[in-house]
């Protein structure tokens, strides 16, 4: 599972292995290998890595792996 915040994710998922590869397309591509579906939860603006760069990296990794189904959610109050 690729997550932004491992500590928060552990509260919701019973998975022991998490990754934070949003700044590295090659690692994202490897992490998504053999996956054809993705739940893509947007990062919030103002992080250590620009949101647009993170999103571009995820999209490139999805394309590299021929992901065919994506559910995308934006961040809270994105319209403000």
Legacy VTK file of the C-alpha trace (Angstrom):
# vtk DataFile Version 3.0
C-alpha trace
ASCII
DATASET POLYDATA
POINTS 80 float
0.000 0.000 0.000
1.366 3.409 -0.925
0.378 6.043 1.598
1.214 9.599 2.498
1.135 9.042 6.270
1.968 5.549 7.526
0.820 6.209 11.098
-2.650 7.319 9.986
-2.948 4.428 7.539
-2.197 1.889 10.266
-5.311 3.116 12.092
-7.498 2.080 9.147
-5.765 -0.844 7.462
-4.374 -4.091 8.833
-1.380 -4.067 6.510
2.142 -4.211 7.815
3.986 -2.919 4.751
3.551 0.629 3.543
5.509 2.732 1.107
5.981 6.443 0.552
7.231 6.741 -3.009
5.326 9.730 -4.330
8.530 11.490 -5.400
10.018 8.532 -7.317
8.264 7.302 -10.460
10.372 4.138 -10.643
9.490 3.091 -7.081
5.825 3.899 -7.700
5.905 1.840 -10.875
7.381 -1.091 -8.958
4.856 -0.690 -6.136
1.937 -0.785 -8.585
3.228 -3.787 -10.532
0.529 -6.400 -11.137
-2.207 -4.011 -9.994
-4.893 -2.987 -12.457
-7.001 -0.946 -10.017
-6.105 1.988 -7.836
-7.755 4.102 -5.165
-6.007 7.438 -5.644
-6.597 9.834 -2.756
-5.277 13.265 -3.574
-2.536 14.813 -1.517
-3.193 18.179 0.050
-1.457 21.335 -1.144
1.509 22.628 0.812
3.389 19.386 1.385
7.119 18.829 1.162
6.690 17.672 -2.459
4.423 19.710 -4.729
0.990 18.173 -5.148
1.162 18.427 -8.943
4.484 16.557 -9.014
3.084 13.816 -6.761
0.039 13.423 -8.992
2.115 13.352 -12.173
4.293 10.631 -10.663
1.302 8.504 -9.701
-0.313 8.945 -13.125
2.940 8.017 -14.883
3.293 4.905 -12.712
-0.318 3.955 -13.508
0.380 4.338 -17.229
3.586 2.304 -16.910
1.522 -0.532 -15.411
-1.566 -0.250 -17.624
-3.836 0.402 -14.647
-7.348 0.263 -16.106
-9.538 1.380 -13.205
-8.910 4.383 -10.960
-11.075 5.873 -8.244
-9.885 9.405 -7.509
-10.869 11.520 -4.550
-9.851 15.094 -3.983
-8.870 16.672 -0.698
-11.478 18.171 1.692
-12.905 21.553 0.648
-10.957 21.540 -2.625
-13.317 24.099 -4.094
-12.323 26.782 -1.561
LINES 1 81
80 0 1 2 3 4 5 6 7 8 9 10 11 12 13 14 15 16 17 18 19 20 21 22 23 24 25 26 27 28 29 30 31 32 33 34 35 36 37 38 39 40 41 42 43 44 45 46 47 48 49 50 51 52 53 54 55 56 57 58 59 60 61 62 63 64 65 66 67 68 69 70 71 72 73 74 75 76 77 78 79
